Amino acid sequence: MKILIAYTSKHGTTAECATVLADRLTGGNEIDLIDMKCQMPISAEYYDVVILGSSVRMGHISKKVKRYIKDNMEALAEKQTAVFLCCGFPDEFEEYVNTQFPKKFNPSLGYHCFGGELKPEKVKGIEKLMVRAIRKSITEHDFEDATYTGSLPEIIPEHIYLLSDKIMGR
Ligand SMILES: Cc1cc2nc3c(=O)[nH]c(=O)nc-3n(C[C@H](O)[C@H](O)[C@H](O)COP(=O)(O)O)c2cc1C
């Protein structure tokens, strides 16, 4: 199969997840792993499978991923397609799916949350302060909700493996 994995990543988490996914799909497949910050992928019509990945920032996914979906809407409807998101608040995943993607876009392999990271050492300037503040709000949250764990986000490898299995029809 010819597989496109196209992603945008500001601080490397989405790129790391895209690479892990690509590594699991090698062997019999031709994979184009494309960082959309550097180049936009060719039309979806040239692929059997199209996987799009984005991080979430300020409640929004990448404009480049949005544009690729808009420009390739018809071709994507004919392909095996999936979207994965990396985010600091995985509990908000459904909200991101509902607000960030066109209603008529229904990826056949679904939407997937690969978790995320909030690591101040990966971030510069004002964003470092933001990441520190978000981490503090998570870990020091004064909660009455007994189910609240206060744990920081992490990449969820099992979700990457689930998607790779789905792509391979396992
Ligand atoms: C400035 C900034 C804003 C962020 N905004 C959100 C957000 O609105 N929702 C969310 O779930 N995560 C948010 N995050 C967390 C990122 O989605 C998370 O760190 C992710 O792993 C980043 O992926 P990347 O390294 O590929 O850019 C934000 C992170 C930063 C640094």
The ligand as an SDF file (V2000), in Angstrom:
LIG
                    3D

 31 33  0  0  0  0  0  0  0  0999 V2000
    1.2740   27.3020   23.7240 C   0  0  0  0  0  0  0  0  0  0  0  0
    0.5950   25.9800   23.9210 C   0  0  0  0  0  0  0  0  0  0  0  0
   -0.7690   25.8910   23.8290 C   0  0  0  0  0  0  0  0  0  0  0  0
   -1.4170   24.6620   24.0140 C   0  0  0  0  0  0  0  0  0  0  0  0
   -2.7780   24.6070   23.9180 N   0  0  0  0  0  0  0  0  0  0  0  0
   -3.4040   23.4150   24.1150 C   0  0  0  0  0  0  0  0  0  0  0  0
   -4.8240   23.3120   24.0390 C   0  0  0  0  0  0  0  0  0  0  0  0
   -5.5360   24.2680   23.7920 O   0  0  0  0  0  0  0  0  0  0  0  0
   -5.3770   22.0980   24.2560 N   0  0  0  0  0  0  0  0  0  0  0  0
   -4.6490   20.9800   24.5390 C   0  0  0  0  0  0  0  0  0  0  0  0
   -5.2280   19.9120   24.7360 O   0  0  0  0  0  0  0  0  0  0  0  0
   -3.2980   21.0400   24.5940 N   0  0  0  0  0  0  0  0  0  0  0  0
   -2.6640   22.2270   24.3850 C   0  0  0  0  0  0  0  0  0  0  0  0
   -1.3100   22.2920   24.4450 N   0  0  0  0  0  0  0  0  0  0  0  0
   -0.5410   21.0730   24.6870 C   0  0  0  0  0  0  0  0  0  0  0  0
   -0.0050   20.5040   23.3870 C   0  0  0  0  0  0  0  0  0  0  0  0
   -1.0520   20.0550   22.5550 O   0  0  0  0  0  0  0  0  0  0  0  0
    0.9180   19.3410   23.7180 C   0  0  0  0  0  0  0  0  0  0  0  0
    2.0450   19.8870   24.3760 O   0  0  0  0  0  0  0  0  0  0  0  0
    1.3620   18.5330   22.5050 C   0  0  0  0  0  0  0  0  0  0  0  0
    2.1010   17.4190   22.9600 O   0  0  0  0  0  0  0  0  0  0  0  0
    2.2070   19.3880   21.5800 C   0  0  0  0  0  0  0  0  0  0  0  0
    2.5400   18.6520   20.4360 O   0  0  0  0  0  0  0  0  0  0  0  0
    3.7720   19.0900   19.5020 P   0  0  0  0  0  0  0  0  0  0  0  0
    5.0240   18.9290   20.3290 O   0  0  0  0  0  0  0  0  0  0  0  0
    3.7330   18.1690   18.3480 O   0  0  0  0  0  0  0  0  0  0  0  0
    3.5630   20.5180   19.1080 O   0  0  0  0  0  0  0  0  0  0  0  0
   -0.6490   23.5000   24.2750 C   0  0  0  0  0  0  0  0  0  0  0  0
    0.7490   23.5990   24.3540 C   0  0  0  0  0  0  0  0  0  0  0  0
    1.3750   24.8230   24.1900 C   0  0  0  0  0  0  0  0  0  0  0  0
    2.8650   24.9020   24.2830 C   0  0  0  0  0  0  0  0  0  0  0  0
  1  2  1  0
  2  3  1  0
  2 30  2  0
  3  4  2  0
  4  5  1  0
  4 28  1  0
  5  6  2  0
  6  7  1  0
  6 13  1  0
  7  8  2  0
  7  9  1  0
  9 10  1  0
 10 11  2  0
 10 12  1  0
 12 13  2  0
 13 14  1  0
 14 15  1  0
 14 28  1  0
 15 16  1  0
 16 17  1  0
 16 18  1  0
 18 19  1  0
 18 20  1  0
 20 21  1  0
 20 22  1  0
 22 23  1  0
 23 24  1  0
 24 25  2  0
 24 26  1  0
 24 27  1  0
 28 29  2  0
 29 30  1  0
 30 31  1  0
M  END
$$$$
